[in-house]
Amino acid sequence: MNRSRTAARRRGAGYFVSRFFILLLLFLTFFPFLSLLNMSVKQNLWIKLDYFGPPNPFIFDNYARAIDFIMRPVLNSLYVCAVSVALILIMVSLSGYAFGRMQFAGKRLLFSLILAVLMIPYTLLIVPNFRIVKSMGLINSYFALILPYIGGQQIFGIIISRTFFSSLPNEMFESARMDGANELQCYARIAMPLSVPTLITVGVTSVVAMYNDYIWPTLVLTTDDMMKTFCQIVFNNAAGNGSLDFGMLAAAFVLGTLPLLVITCSFLKYYLQGMLEGAVKG
């Protein structure tokens, strides 16, 4: 009884005001997605006449047409993400290990340059990247997406992986070297297995950024619709450059977010663990 009375006294006006604003923020966060779900099961005319009203009747045919509409773009996006992430993780783990565990001339200078690149806004690099890709003859090819993604998405990963590798106990590596292990074996047998959560964090972050990218694919994939990405197709149509079937487009947005939802939820535990290990340790 005393505990309940003490808790009730502590719940003053500030407690209820804070809870109110938390609920308000949650509502503002999820309301657009709830509106999208509402649109995805309504007729196109009913969306224009009564946007906020409930669907009557439910039009699930929107999802059937949306599957045909976005199947190839979603597969294109997943293919680009898979190839890019595989190469990003290889380069991130090697670079992070070199900066975190090895000693070589110019180490601090090189890492400072990497940090400097992280401070450059993404939009300032669009024109130089486009000129480079165009000079290599890669416009309208998957490599026009993959190569810039590898170069741009690994910076954050190098920083957190370097922090993680530098926090590992030296005794493990010294024992391995006494048993005859070289630097590559120390990396492959000790550092790499322990860095899996950190690499998962890098992978999830990179996939979300690449899958949701619209500006860069629009610049370098301009001809064949069969090569375009998910965001490129649906955003172009939502802007009026194509289909004006808003119900089908809403269903396409819902279905297109499912791959990211599955990936994020599947690795959420390791993602959070990797963020803590890469940001707090050291």
N, C-alpha and C positions, 0 to 999 in steps of 0.2 A: 504493500500500500504506500509506504513512504517513497519507494522508488518511482511509482507511477505519479505521485503528487509532485515529486521533484522534476520529472520529465515534463509534466503538464505546465509547471511554472516556467521552464526553459523555453517552451514553445510560445514565444511572444509574437509580436507583429512581424518581426523580421523573418521568423520561421515560415509563416504563411505567405508572406510576400515573395520570398525566395522560391517556395514551391509553386506559386502562381506563375512566376516568370519561367520556371523550368517547364511547366506544362505548356505554357504559351510557345516557348521555343520548340518543343516537341511537335506541337500542332503545326507551326509554320514550316517545320522541316518535312513532315510527312504529308502535309496537305497537297503539295503539287503531285506527289506520286499517287495519292488516292484519287486525285482528279484524272490522272493519266489512266488509272485502272477503270475509272468510270467511263471515260471516253472510249476505251478499247472495246466495250460491249454495247455501244450505242450506235444507232444509225447516223449517217453523216448529217442528214437534215435535222435530226433531233439534237445533235451537238450544237448546231448553229442557233436553233430556236430556244433551247433550254439547256444551257451548258452545265449548270450546277444541279439540274434535276436528275433523279435516278433513272437508269435505263428502263425503258418499257416499249417493247420487250428486250430481253437480252439477245444481242447479236454476236454469237460465238463464231460466226463465219469470218469475222474480222481476223481472228487468229489463224484460221486456215489459209487465208490469202496472204497474211503477213509472213507465214513460214516460207511460202514460195518466193515472196518478195525479198527476204533478207537472208535466205539460206546461204547463197554464194558469198555475199559480202561478209557475213559472220565467219565463214570458213576462211576467207581471205585474211581477215583480221587475226584470227587465231593462228593461222600459218605464220604470218609475219611476227606475231608475238612469240611463238614457240621458237623459231629460229633465232630471233634477236635475243631472247632471254637466255638461251643455251650459251650463246657466245658471250653475252654480258657477264654471266656467272663465272665463266672460265677466266675472263680477263679481270673481273673484280677480285676473285679469290687469289689469283697470282699476284696482282698488284698490291692488294691488301697485305698479303704475306710478306712481300718484299719490303713494303714501307713499315710494317709492324715488327718484323723479326730480323731483317737483314741490315747490315751496315755497308754503305757504299757512298762514294763521293757524290755530292750534290743531292743527297736524299732530302734534306730540309727544303732546298730550293725547289725541287720538283714537286714536293707535296704542297708548298706554298702556291705554286702555279696552278695546281689542281683546285685548291681552295679559291683562287682568283677566278678560275673559269666558272665555278659554281655561283659566283656573284654576278655574272653577266646575265641580263634578262634574256629569256628564250627568244623574244621577238627580234632582238638585235642580231641573232645568228641565222635568221631565216634567209636573208639575201646571200650571205657568204656560202651557206650550205647549198642553196639552190645553184649558185654559180659553179660550185665544185661538182655537184651531181650532174649538172648539164654538161660540163666540160669532159666528164667521164663517159658520157653517152648512156646514162642510166635512167633518163626520164621515161616514164611509163613502164617501169619494171619494178619488181618487188625489191630489188637491191637499192632503189632510190629511197625506200623506207627503212630497210634493214640496216644499212651502213650508218646513216645519221642517227638512228635510234641507238645503235651500239656505242657510237661516240658520245652521245649526249646523256644516256641513262646510266652510265657506269660511274659517274662522278660521285653521286651520293653513296653508292655501294662501296666504292674504294674507301671513303672516309669512315663509314661505320665498320667495315671489315678490318681496316687498319687498326681501329681502336680495339676491336675484339682480339685480334692476333697479338697485339702488344700486351694485352692483359693476361695472356697464358703464362703459367709458371715456367721459368727457365729450366727448372730441374728436369722436366719431361724431355726437352730437346737435348740437354746435356747428356742424359742417360742414353738416349737413342744414338747420339754421336759416339759415345764410348763403346757402344755395341757395333759400331761400324757403319751407321746410317749416314748418307750424305744429305745435302740440303733438300733435294727433291724428294727423297724418301721421308724426311721429317715433315715436309709439307703434305705429301700424299697420305701418310699413315697416321699422323698425329693431328696436324692443324686442320686439314680438310674435313675429316669426320666430325670434329668438334664444332666446326663453323656452319653446320647445316642450318640451324635456326636463323643465323644471320643471313645466309644466302637465300633462304626462303623469304625473309623480309625484303631483300633486294629484288627478288623475283616478283613478288606480289606487287610491290610498288611500281616496278617497271611495266608489268602487264597492264595495270590500271591506267597508267599514263599513256602507253602506246595504244591501247584499245580505244580510249576515249579521245584520241587526237583527231582533230578535224582539219586544222589549217594546213599542216604539212602534206597529208595525202591529197588534199585538194590542189596543191601547187604542182605536185610531181606526177599524179595520175590523172590525166586530162582526157584520155580518148576512150579506152575500152571500159565499159561498165562492168564487164566480167572480172576486172582486176580491182575494182574499187572496194574500199573498206566499209564496214557497217556504218560508222558515224558519217562518212562521206555521203553515202546513199540516202540515209534517212534524213539528215539535216538538209540536204539539197531539196528533197521532196517536201519537207516541212516548210521550207522557205518559199515554196511555190514553183520550184523548177522541176516539175514532174507531177506526180499524183496529188490530188487535193482530197483524197479520201482520208479524212482525219481519223476516223475510227480504225481503219487499217494501219495508219501510221502510228497511232497510239499503241495498238497491239504489237507493232514491230518494235517500238521502243521497249515495251515490257519484255518481249521475248529476247531482245538483244542484250538486256542487262543480266539475263540468267547466267550466261557463262562467267561473267565477273562475280556474280553472287556466289556461284558454286565454288569458284577458285578461292575467293576471299574467305568464305565460311570454312572450307576444307583445311586451310592453313592458318586460320586465325590464331590458334594457340601458339604455333611456332612463330608466327609473325610478331606477336606481342613479346615473346621470349627473345627473339632476335633484336627487336628494338631496344629492349632493356640491356641486353648483353653488349650491343654495339654502341650504346649511348652513355651508359652509366659506368661500365667498367673502365679501368685505366685511370 
